[in-house]
């Protein structure tokens, strides 16, 4: 007996493995990107009321109608074209399912998908599950900018799509207008599909503005926009995402979703419709709170001898550990991250985990921290890190 070959080219998630290691050693979990604070009370109450009411059976495969209507109103403005809730939207079980479903729907076996690295560890396995080939293009530190020449060097006759994550995990980049124009020119020149992961579109700093790539002239017809509610509303365990695309791409994505999960959880979709109706001051307060966490995270890492990257969006920072005052500064990033978890009591993720090309060149000497935590949690993490830093 043996498994399908498509499952033999990747392993289980190292990020989730670090969470399990943190739990085992009672470490502060700054590895996996989930908050340790509660979601808004109104959203929780809406979920409870939905469960107590009539929203406990299957809903329409592509999404609970009030949620699709709310998304339609939001993205008609955000994308600049009329997003039909009955045609262009598919509610899915998280952004991860959205990406995998999209790749299964749009890529043929042997098609190539360009992935920017460092990148989330889920991207390459999603391509492999679709029997496609993940082609990494490296964003060079410390600026992590999109390089047009590197993109061109990655294109072959089999290139079908490019997967873009902005605001970016793990670097915190918010790709600017110049970089977006590079993508417009590149995808049009090679007739590619652009698939965007925009899960952190509300978490921004220093007056940075997120513009959905699918709103740009030249990208409207060829972009699949994927987003979610877990990060913005601190409900990552609800696993709610959505995919927005024009026809004929939308119909193919809906069909795959129909046969893979049928529908996302109905009562949580009902609560999500309420979540999207939050007043504007919710978003401004959220950005202010995350900004405070960012500053605390950067300060405590610098105090411990790390050299962190200042994120423009999302809630992660990549940190160089080679200058810390400890002999472990010479270790590879995987060994260092495990030591930091088991001996210091602060969990992170090895930098090597975010690369598949030249991993030793680009991923060593750095680790990623998530700072979507209460201030008291971050202060305690800083206290632990200070025991060997400085």
C-alpha positions in Angstrom: 0.0 0.0 0.0 1.3 3.5 -0.8 -0.1 7.0 -1.0 -0.7 9.1 -4.1 2.6 10.5 -5.4 1.2 14.1 -5.2 1.4 13.8 -1.4 5.0 12.7 -1.3 6.6 16.0 -2.3 5.6 18.0 0.7 5.3 17.5 4.5 2.8 18.6 7.1 2.9 22.3 8.1 5.9 23.4 10.0 4.0 26.5 11.3 1.3 24.2 12.9 4.1 21.9 14.1 5.7 24.9 15.9 2.3 25.6 17.5 2.2 22.0 18.8 5.8 22.4 20.1 4.8 25.6 21.9 1.9 23.9 23.6 4.1 21.0 24.7 6.7 23.3 26.3 4.3 26.0 27.5 6.0 28.6 25.2 4.4 31.8 24.1 3.2 31.1 20.6 4.5 33.8 18.2 4.7 31.2 15.4 1.2 30.8 14.1 -0.7 33.9 13.1 -3.8 33.7 15.3 -4.8 36.3 17.9 -5.0 35.4 21.6 -7.7 38.0 22.2 -11.5 37.8 21.7 -13.4 38.9 18.5 -16.0 41.7 18.7 -18.8 40.8 21.0 -21.5 41.6 18.4 -20.0 39.0 16.0 -19.9 36.3 18.7 -23.5 37.1 19.6 -24.6 36.9 16.0 -23.1 33.4 15.7 -24.9 32.3 18.8 -28.2 33.7 17.6 -27.7 32.0 14.2 -27.1 28.6 15.9 -30.1 29.1 18.1 -32.2 30.1 15.1 -32.6 28.5 11.7 -29.1 28.8 10.2 -27.9 25.2 11.0 -28.4 23.4 7.7 -26.7 23.7 4.3 -26.9 27.1 2.7 -26.4 27.9 -1.0 -23.2 26.2 -2.0 -21.4 29.4 -3.0 -22.5 31.2 0.2 -25.1 32.5 2.6 -27.1 35.1 0.6 -26.8 38.0 3.1 -23.0 37.5 3.3 -22.7 37.4 -0.5 -24.7 40.6 -0.7 -22.5 42.3 1.9 -19.4 41.1 0.0 -20.9 42.3 -3.3 -21.4 45.8 -1.9 -17.9 46.0 -0.5 -16.1 44.6 -3.5 -18.1 46.5 -6.1 -16.5 49.6 -4.6 -13.1 48.0 -3.9 -12.7 46.4 -7.4 -14.5 49.1 -9.4 -16.8 46.8 -11.3 -20.2 45.4 -10.5 -19.6 42.2 -8.4 -22.8 40.1 -8.8 -23.4 38.2 -5.6 -25.1 35.4 -7.6 -22.3 35.0 -10.2 -18.9 36.3 -9.0 -18.6 35.3 -5.3 -17.9 32.0 -3.7 -17.7 31.7 0.1 -15.1 29.0 1.0 -13.6 27.5 4.1 -10.8 29.9 4.6 -8.3 31.5 2.2 -6.3 28.2 2.1 -9.3 26.4 0.6 -9.9 29.4 -1.7 -6.4 29.1 -3.1 -6.5 25.3 -3.5 -9.9 25.4 -5.0 -8.9 28.1 -7.5 -5.8 26.2 -8.5 -7.8 23.0 -9.0 -10.3 24.9 -11.1 -7.9 26.8 -13.3 -4.7 24.9 -13.7 -4.1 21.8 -15.8 -1.5 19.1 -14.9 1.9 20.4 -15.7 0.9 24.0 -15.7 3.4 26.3 -13.9 2.4 28.7 -11.1 4.8 31.5 -10.2 5.1 32.0 -6.4 6.9 34.9 -4.8 9.3 33.9 -2.0 9.5 34.2 0.9 6.0 32.9 0.7 3.4 31.1 2.9 4.1 27.4 3.2 0.6 26.5 1.9 1.2 27.9 -1.6 3.4 25.2 -3.0 1.4 22.2 -1.7 -1.8 23.8 -3.2 -0.1 23.8 -6.6 1.1 20.2 -6.2 -2.4 19.1 -5.2 -3.5 20.5 -8.6 -0.7 18.5 -10.3 0.8 21.8 -11.2 4.4 23.0 -10.9 5.3 25.8 -8.4 8.0 28.1 -9.8 9.6 30.3 -7.1 10.7 33.9 -7.8 12.7 35.3 -4.9 12.1 38.8 -3.4 15.5 40.0 -2.3 16.0 41.2 1.2 16.0 43.7 2.8 13.5 45.5 0.6 11.7 42.5 -0.8 10.6 44.3 -4.0 9.1 42.6 -7.0 11.8 42.4 -9.7 10.6 42.4 -13.3 13.7 40.7 -14.6 13.3 37.8 -12.2 9.7 37.4 -13.2 10.7 37.3 -16.9 13.4 34.7 -16.2 10.8 32.4 -14.6 8.4 32.3 -17.6 8.2 29.2 -19.8 5.5 28.1 -22.3 3.9 26.2 -19.4 3.4 29.3 -17.2 -0.3 29.8 -16.5 -0.7 31.9 -13.4 1.0 34.0 -10.7 0.1 33.9 -7.0 0.5 37.2 -5.2 0.0 37.8 -1.5 -0.4 41.5 -0.4 -0.1 42.8 2.3 2.6 40.1 2.4 3.3 37.3 4.8 6.0 36.9 6.1 7.8 40.2 5.2 5.0 42.7 5.8 5.4 44.4 2.5 2.6 46.3 0.8 3.5 46.2 -2.8 3.4 49.7 -4.3 2.1 51.2 -7.5 5.3 50.7 -9.4 5.4 47.0 -8.5 1.7 46.6 -9.4 2.4 48.1 -12.8 5.1 45.5 -13.3 2.5 42.8 -12.6 0.0 44.4 -15.0 2.5 44.5 -17.8 3.9 41.0 -17.0 0.6 39.2 -16.7 -0.8 40.8 -19.8 2.3 40.2 -21.9 2.2 36.5 -21.1 -1.6 36.1 -20.8 -1.5 34.9 -17.2 -4.1 34.6 -14.5 -3.3 36.6 -11.4 -4.4 35.0 -8.1 -4.3 37.3 -5.1 -4.3 36.4 -1.4 -5.5 39.6 0.3 -6.3 38.3 3.8 -4.4 41.2 5.5 -6.0 44.0 3.5 -7.3 45.8 6.6 -4.1 45.5 8.7 -1.9 48.4 7.5 0.6 50.9 9.0 2.2 54.3 8.4 -0.6 55.5 6.1 0.0 52.6 3.6 -3.1 51.9 1.5 -4.1 48.6 0.1 -5.4 48.6 -3.5 -6.8 45.3 -4.7 -4.8 44.3 -7.9 -8.1 43.2 -9.5 -9.2 46.8 -9.6 -6.4 47.8 -12.0 -7.0 48.3 -15.7 -5.6 45.3 -17.4 -6.1 43.0 -14.5 -9.9 43.1 -14.0 -10.7 40.2 -16.4 -7.7 38.0 -15.4 -7.6 38.4 -11.6 -9.0 36.0 -8.9 -9.3 38.0 -5.7 -9.2 35.9 -2.5 -9.9 37.2 1.0 -11.1 36.2 4.4 -12.5 37.3 7.7 -10.5 35.3 10.2 -7.6 37.8 10.6 -9.5 41.1 10.6 -12.1 39.9 13.1 -9.9 37.6 15.3 -11.9 34.5 14.3 -9.3 32.4 12.5 -10.9 29.2 13.8 -14.1 30.0 11.9 -12.3 29.3 8.6 -14.3 31.7 6.4 -12.9 33.0 3.2 -14.2 34.0 -0.2 -13.2 34.0 -3.9 -14.2 36.7 -6.3 -13.7 36.4 -10.1 -15.3 37.2 -13.4 -16.7 34.6 -15.7 -15.8 32.0 -16.8 -13.3 31.6 -14.0 -15.9 32.1 -11.3 -18.1 29.2 -12.5 -15.2 26.8 -12.5 -14.2 27.8 -9.0 -17.7 27.3 -7.7 -18.0 23.9 -9.2 -14.8 22.7 -7.5 -15.9 24.2 -4.2 -19.3 22.5 -4.6 -17.8 19.0 -4.7 -15.0 19.6 -2.2 -16.8 21.1 0.8 -20.4 21.8 -0.3 -20.6 25.0 1.8 -18.8 26.9 4.6 -20.5 26.6 8.0 -23.9 28.4 7.7 -24.2 30.0 11.2 -20.7 31.4 11.0 -21.5 32.9 7.6 -24.5 34.5 9.1 -22.3 36.0 11.8 -19.8 37.1 9.1 -22.5 39.2 7.4 -22.9 41.1 10.7 -19.1 41.4 11.0 -18.9 43.2 7.6 -21.3 45.8 8.9 -19.0 47.0 11.6 -18.8 50.8 11.9 -15.7 52.6 10.4 -14.2 53.3 13.8 -13.8 49.5 14.3 -11.2 49.5 11.5 -9.4 52.6 12.7 -9.2 51.2 16.2 -8.0 47.8 14.9 -5.2 49.5 12.9 -4.2 51.6 15.9 -4.1 48.5 18.2 -2.0 46.5 15.7 0.3 49.5 15.3 0.9 49.5 19.1 1.6 45.8 19.0 4.0 46.3 16.0 6.0 48.9 17.9 6.2 46.8 21.0 7.3 43.7 19.0 10.1 45.6 17.1 11.4 47.2 20.3 11.6 43.9 22.3 13.3 42.1 19.4 15.8 44.9 19.0 16.4 44.9 22.8 17.2 41.1 22.5 19.7 41.6 19.7 17.5 40.7 16.7 17.4 42.8 13.6 13.7 42.8 12.6 12.1 44.0 9.4 9.6 46.9 9.9 6.3 45.6 8.4 4.1 47.9 6.3 1.1 45.6 6.7 0.0 42.2 8.1 1.1 41.2 11.6 4.5 39.5 11.1 8.1 40.5 11.1 11.1 38.7 9.8 14.0 39.0 12.2 17.7 38.3 11.7 19.1 36.5 14.8 22.8 36.3 13.8 23.7 39.2 16.0 22.2 38.0 19.3 24.5 37.6 22.3 24.3 33.8 22.4 26.2 30.9 20.8 23.0 29.8 19.1 23.3 32.7 16.7 25.4 30.5 14.5 22.7 27.7 14.3 20.6 27.1 11.2 17.1 28.7 11.4 15.2 25.5 12.1 17.4 24.4 15.0 17.4 28.0 16.3 13.6 28.3 16.2 13.1 25.0 18.1 15.7 26.0 20.7 13.9 29.4 21.2 10.7 27.5 21.8 11.9 24.7 24.1 14.5 26.6 26.1 13.6 30.3 26.0 9.8 29.7 25.8 9.0 31.8 22.7 7.9 30.1 19.5 8.7 31.4 16.1 9.1 29.9 12.6 12.3 29.2 10.8 13.1 31.4 7.9 14.0 28.4 5.7 10.3 27.4 5.9 9.3 30.3 3.6 11.6 29.3 0.7 12.0 26.4 -1.7 14.7 27.9 -4.0 18.2 28.4 -2.5 16.8 27.9 1.0 20.2 28.0 2.7 21.1 31.3 0.9 17.9 33.1 1.7 16.2 31.4 4.7 19.1 30.9 7.2 19.8 33.4 9.9 16.2 34.6 10.1 13.0 33.6 11.8 9.4 35.0 11.6 7.4 36.3 14.6 3.6 36.9 14.7 2.5 39.7 16.9 -1.3 39.3 16.8 -1.3 38.9 20.6 -2.4 40.9 23.7 0.1 43.4 24.9 0.7 41.5 28.1 1.5 38.4 26.0 4.1 40.4 24.0 5.6 41.9 27.2 6.1 38.4 28.6 7.7 37.3 25.4 10.0 40.3 25.5 10.9 39.4 29.1 11.9 35.9 28.1 13.8 37.0 25.0 15.7 39.6 27.1 17.3 36.8 29.2 19.9 36.2 26.5 19.8 39.3 24.4 21.2 42.8 24.5 
